[in-house]
Amino acid sequence: MTEPLQFPLAAVVGADDLKLALCLNAIDPKIGGVLIEGPRGMAKSTLARGLADLLGDGPFVTLPLGATEERLVGTLDLEAALGQGQARFSPGVLAQADGGVLYVDEVNLLPDPLVDLLLDVAASGTNRIERDGISHRHAARFVLIGTMNPEEGELRPQLLDRFGLNVALQGMPTPADRQQIVRRRLAFDSDPQGFCAQWAAAQSQLRERCQQARERLSAIALDDQALDWISERCFAAAVDGVRADLVWLRAARAHAAWRGVTMIAQEDVQAVAEFALRHRRRPDASAQGQQPPPAAGQAQQQAEQPQSGAGDWGALPAQPVIAQARREVPNWAKKP
């Protein structure tokens, strides 16, 4: 049974930020995948499926809604292991996605333990199963694409951080874009083969550009200058840990490879800044990020200044006192 034709990524109207984030993950899967946020009807699954074509012959696997842990990681036949002395493994979704794309729709509605397990395997590239002292290990290298509608619930910050990049789709395309989206969708539905043939050249060009970028990626250094730019921005955004720094640096290098240059420039760092920071930035970091840290002398002076209320827990804060002028009585008015 042949797989149905997929809508070409090159034919998608708009969503330029998401298409770029997907291409960067096709160039360097170690970036850690993409979390797509947006309302219903924004073609999130169509865009995710387009990534599989950019990776070559890799599979596109969808995690079914309501999947159990065994469905995700696979199962071990303990009777065969005890009787024949060998582990008989039935592959799960993680094994099926090896070398391709694993698509998780409405990831925010999955149980947290399942999401934790999924993200651990995506980061390590290896799935390990152990049952009653019998274990099995297999490769599970895939690009993880998750989607969520924020109106239906959020992910914990610890889980958000595990996705490499984060892109938010806007729910209000312009009237001209809406018309173009409808026309292309109707054309594809009425004649998938003819539509794909019409967009074959553009899709091939996009695939070739990703392939060339993958080939030049290793020659681009993860240099100290780019890391310095990124670390300063991550500090200003008050992000926890250093995963943002690492993801941002990898994404900037992939963007440089996408542009066809040999070193990371500031424009590469800036181009992927929001992808790396959007889901990691603290809500109160905007004010902090606008002010540079004080110089060493200023910091010491601030530290030596007494703090209001320090050392006396129950003390009331100081209140301003309005001084009243003393009225002098003239000598002639004084009593003898």
Stockholm file with secondary structure:
# STOCKHOLM 1.0

chainA/1-336         MTEPLQFPLAAVVGADDLKLALCLNAIDPKIGGVLIEGPRGMAKSTLARGLADLLGDGPFVTLPLGATEERLVGTLDLEAALGQGQARFSPGVLAQADGGVLYVDEVNLLPDPLVDLLLDVAASGTNRIERDGISHRHAARFVLIGTMNPEEGELRPQLLDRFGLNVALQGMPTPADRQQIVRRRLAFDSDPQGFCAQWAAAQSQLRERCQQARERLSAIALDDQALDWISERCFAAAVDGVRADLVWLRAARAHAAWRGVTMIAQEDVQAVAEFALRHRRRPDASAQGQQPPPAAGQAQQQAEQPQSGAGDWGALPAQPVIAQARREVPNWAKKP
#=GR chainA/1-336 SS CCCCCCCCGGGCCSCHHHHHHHHHHHHCGGGCCEEEECCTTSCHHHHHHHHHHHTSSCCEEECCTTCCHHHHHCEEEHHHHHHHSSCEEECCHHHHTTTSEEEETTGGGSCHHHHHHHHHHHHHSEEEEEETTEEEEEECCCEEEEEECGGGCCCCHHHHTTSSEEEECCSCCCHHHHHHHHHHHHHHHHCHHHHHHHTHHHHHHHHHHHHHHHHHHTTSCCCHHHHHHHHHHHHHTTCSSSHHHHHHHHHHHHHHHHHTCSSCCHHHHHHTHHHHHTTTSCTTHHHHHHSCCCCHHHHHHHHHSCCTTTTCTTCCCCCCCCCCCCCCCCGGGSCC
#=GC SS_cons         CCCCCCCCGGGCCSCHHHHHHHHHHHHCGGGCCEEEECCTTSCHHHHHHHHHHHTSSCCEEECCTTCCHHHHHCEEEHHHHHHHSSCEEECCHHHHTTTSEEEETTGGGSCHHHHHHHHHHHHHSEEEEEETTEEEEEECCCEEEEEECGGGCCCCHHHHTTSSEEEECCSCCCHHHHHHHHHHHHHHHHCHHHHHHHTHHHHHHHHHHHHHHHHHHTTSCCCHHHHHHHHHHHHHTTCSSSHHHHHHHHHHHHHHHHHTCSSCCHHHHHHTHHHHHTTTSCTTHHHHHHSCCCCHHHHHHHHHSCCTTTTCTTCCCCCCCCCCCCCCCCGGGSCC
//
